[in-house]
Amino acid sequence: MKLLQALPLDLKIAKTQNRIREWYNYYGGEVYVSFSGGKDSTVLLDIVRGLYPDIDAVYVDTGLEYPELRDFVKTIDNVTWLKPKKNFKSVIQEYGYPIVSKEVANKVHGAKPGNTRWQQLHGTYIDNNTGKLSTHYNYKKWEYLLDADFKISDQCCAVMKKRPSLQYEKQTGKKPILGLMAAESQKRKTDYMKTGCNAFEKERPQSQPMGFWTEQDVLQYLYEKKIPYASVYGDIVLEDGKYRTTGCNRTGCIFCGFGCHLEKEPNRFQMLKQTHPKLWEYCMKPIESGGLGMRNVMEYINVPIE
């Protein structure tokens, strides 16, 4: 992984193109690009369509994206728009808020006295493979979330993004190409190390041909090749040998709480207040007042919002 991530950009592009060709040929061209409008998937789509100009792109319109991203997607040809059956408010009311990480939220959501998830949260989980106390994630520190006066869950992505995509794949028979990168999280790194770029044998086969890229690679690609991208990122500038955006750096789901406790200030919610104050107000307003109730959630996990 370290060797791949250290390769120069031109070699990374060539390797990515090879993985895309393998995927395309294996499925006889019955593939599509999962396109969010973000910088990673913008680079992916540019590379894929450089090889196969007519390939489909699929955008899941969750209503959680920055309006600038949505507007940018509208400028791209041959994009299929999908809609989830539930909106974000319905998901958090039924399942719970996405906070901390998918792993922790999953354990908290399913934690009941006596079961494995409860044992993990209480620091008494024994790894079946090693026979030792599991320390991969320090769930003990998140035990206090069991007492929260709101629900917590990792189901948001599954309900709002994965389900519409799976339905599309079932209807068309096409297999996805995703812009996921191992550098984005420990979970994505672990998953990538198991399968590599093209996961032909997974229950849901998927390709992540940029899996060994870094964010610097993505920014360099956009900067050097002058590829159009969503305006919410601002400009891409090169300072002290590193690329950065002058606008938003992260443009996933606006109201997602995964990882926000690790961010330096201004964090994503503080930035949202500056750039999109109306969305911030809707996000923080209590559910009973027509909002999403995120103020209470963020205060509970000590994440500053103003």
Secondary structure, 3 states (H helix, E strand, C coil): CHHHHCCCHHHHHHHHHHHHHHHHHHCCCCEEEECCCCHHHHHHHHHHHHHCCCCEEEEECCCCCCHHHHHHHHCCCCEEEECCCCCHHHHHHHCCECEECHHHHHHHHHCCCCCHHHHHHCCCCECCCCCCECCCCCHHHHHHHHHCCCCECCCHHHHHHHHHHHHHHHHHCCEEECCCCHHHCHHHHHHHHHHCCEECCCCCCEECCCCCCCHHHHHHHHHHHCCCCCHHHCCEEEECCEEEECCCCCCCCCCCEECHHHCCCCCHHHHHHHHCHHHHHHHHCCHHHCCCCHHHHHHHCCCCCC
